[in-house]
Amino acid sequence: MPIRPIVSRRLVSAGLLMGLLAPRLAHAHAILEESLPEPGGSIPAGTVALRLRFNSRIDLTRSRLTLIGPNPVGSDQAQTTLTILQGGPPDIVGANLTLKPGSYSLRWQVLAIDGHLTRGDVRFTVTEH
């Protein structure tokens, strides 16, 4: 009979530990909190600093930014993989580039510190100066 209380205590301890850690693990998923440009917003043509701020640290080496926008050759949209800026705050993913007027979508895929990929799109318009 002495084994039963030890097993019960271990199960209770394990349950409490999981309960304490679960909110932290769930919170670690990367959720987009702010973007520049804003979703559905517009910015002037020229040199643009694209910035996405998340609620978690981001692994920049395993994350990706793809710009989908006007194709100068035809009516189809062109996709360009952007070079992510390094050395900034751990919750920011960004890129600098020059954009001409048109409708764009910034497709992002980031790896959060919990090891999960999160994806999304930010649609915006670039206007004449």
ABEGO torsion letter per residue (X at the ends): XAAAAAAAAAAAAAAAAAAAAAAAAAAABBBBABBOBBBGBBBBBEBBBBBBBBABBBBAAABBBBBBBBBAABABBBBBBBBBBBGBBAABBBBBBBBBBEBBBBBBBBBBAAGBBBBBBBBBBBBBX
